[in-house]
Amino acid sequence: MGMKVTRMTVGQIPAVAALERQCFSDPWSERTLMQELENPRAAFWTVSEGERLAGYVGMHWVLDEGYIANVAVDQAFRRQGLATSLFQTLLEEARAHKLSFVTLEVRIGNLAAISFYRKLGFQEVGRRKRFYTEPEEDAVLMTLFLTENLADSAR
């Protein structure tokens, strides 16, 4: 069947909310996800196998700054390149909006995610103390600088 990355739709919101509950101790509600669909400065993508939602990612932007909101992949579909496909789509969108960087927070204990983001070119730029709850944990702030867009804005 194969995986397909598409923009998140209203019909996918219940499945995305269920994935939020699977992956996060403080999940977003269906209502919050619906608000994101209506936000002109946000873009959310899903990856599905057939009818089954396998993962999603979302980003907000302000001026030329991109903020990655959530990244989630269903446990049954991890380590199959889905997050990489989602990030390729997200970074195409970031470049289309001429963003100079995209940034995200990740739990300091989530070594697999930190390693994944480093492979994509993100670098650690700071920490947020006690950013996460349940369990309480610091966040690592990681940023990917889109240098071709920085060069444009310097002209």
C-alpha positions in Angstrom: 0.0 0.0 0.0 2.8 2.5 0.9 2.9 5.6 3.1 1.4 8.8 2.0 2.1 12.3 3.5 -0.8 14.8 3.2 -2.1 17.9 4.9 -4.1 17.1 8.0 -7.9 17.1 7.3 -10.9 17.5 9.6 -11.7 13.8 9.2 -8.2 12.8 10.6 -8.6 14.8 13.8 -10.0 12.0 15.9 -7.1 9.7 14.9 -4.6 12.5 15.5 -6.0 13.1 18.9 -5.8 9.3 19.7 -2.2 9.4 18.6 -1.6 12.4 20.9 -3.0 10.3 23.8 -0.7 7.4 22.9 2.5 9.5 22.7 2.2 12.4 25.1 1.5 12.8 28.8 -0.2 16.2 28.1 -2.0 15.5 24.8 -3.8 18.1 22.6 -7.6 17.8 22.4 -9.6 17.4 19.2 -10.8 21.0 19.8 -7.2 22.3 19.9 -6.3 20.3 16.7 -9.4 21.8 15.0 -8.2 25.3 15.9 -4.8 24.5 14.3 -6.5 23.5 11.1 -8.1 27.0 11.0 -4.8 28.8 11.9 -3.4 30.6 8.7 0.1 30.5 10.3 0.1 26.8 11.0 0.5 23.7 8.8 0.0 20.1 10.0 0.8 17.0 7.9 -0.1 13.4 8.5 1.4 10.2 7.2 -0.9 7.2 6.7 -0.8 3.7 5.5 -4.1 3.1 3.7 -6.7 4.4 6.1 -4.6 4.1 9.2 -2.9 7.2 10.6 0.8 6.4 11.3 2.1 9.8 12.4 1.9 13.6 12.1 3.9 16.8 12.5 2.8 20.4 12.9 4.5 23.8 12.6 3.7 27.4 13.3 5.5 30.4 11.9 5.9 34.0 13.0 7.7 36.3 10.5 10.6 34.2 9.3 10.7 31.9 12.3 9.3 28.3 12.3 8.2 26.5 15.5 7.6 22.8 15.3 4.6 22.1 17.6 4.2 18.3 17.8 5.8 15.3 16.2 4.3 11.9 16.8 4.6 8.5 15.1 2.5 5.5 16.2 4.6 2.9 18.0 3.7 0.3 15.4 5.3 2.4 12.7 8.5 3.7 14.3 11.9 3.3 12.7 10.5 3.1 9.2 11.4 6.5 7.9 8.0 8.1 8.5 9.3 11.0 10.7 11.9 11.7 8.0 9.2 11.9 5.4 7.2 14.2 7.6 10.2 16.4 8.2 11.1 16.6 4.5 7.6 17.9 3.9 7.8 20.3 6.8 11.1 21.7 5.6 9.9 22.2 2.1 7.1 24.3 3.6 9.6 26.2 5.8 11.7 27.0 2.7 8.6 28.0 0.7 7.7 30.5 3.5 11.4 31.7 3.4 11.8 30.9 7.1 15.4 31.5 8.4 15.1 28.6 10.9 12.8 26.0 12.5 13.1 25.2 16.1 11.6 22.6 18.5 11.7 21.3 22.1 12.4 17.7 23.0 12.6 16.0 26.4 16.2 15.8 27.6 15.7 12.1 28.2 14.5 11.3 24.7 17.8 10.3 23.3 16.4 8.6 20.2 14.6 11.8 19.1 17.6 14.0 19.9 19.8 11.8 17.7 17.2 11.9 14.9 17.0 15.7 15.0 20.8 15.9 14.9 20.9 13.7 11.8 18.5 16.2 10.2 20.9 19.0 10.9 19.3 20.4 14.1 21.7 21.7 16.7 21.2 22.2 20.4 20.8 25.9 21.2 19.6 25.9 24.7 17.6 24.3 27.5 14.2 25.1 29.1 14.2 24.0 32.8 11.3 21.9 33.9 9.5 22.5 30.6 7.7 19.1 30.7 5.4 17.6 33.3 4.4 14.0 34.0 7.3 13.4 34.5 8.9 16.7 35.1 11.9 17.1 32.8 14.0 19.7 31.1 13.6 20.4 27.4 16.5 20.6 24.9 15.9 23.5 22.5 17.1 22.4 19.0 17.2 24.6 15.9 17.8 23.9 12.2 19.1 27.1 10.5 18.0 27.3 6.9 21.1 29.1 5.7 20.0 29.7 2.1 17.1 31.8 3.6 19.3 33.6 6.1 21.6 34.6 3.1 18.5 36.0 1.3 17.4 38.1 4.3 20.9 39.5 4.8 20.9 41.1 1.3 
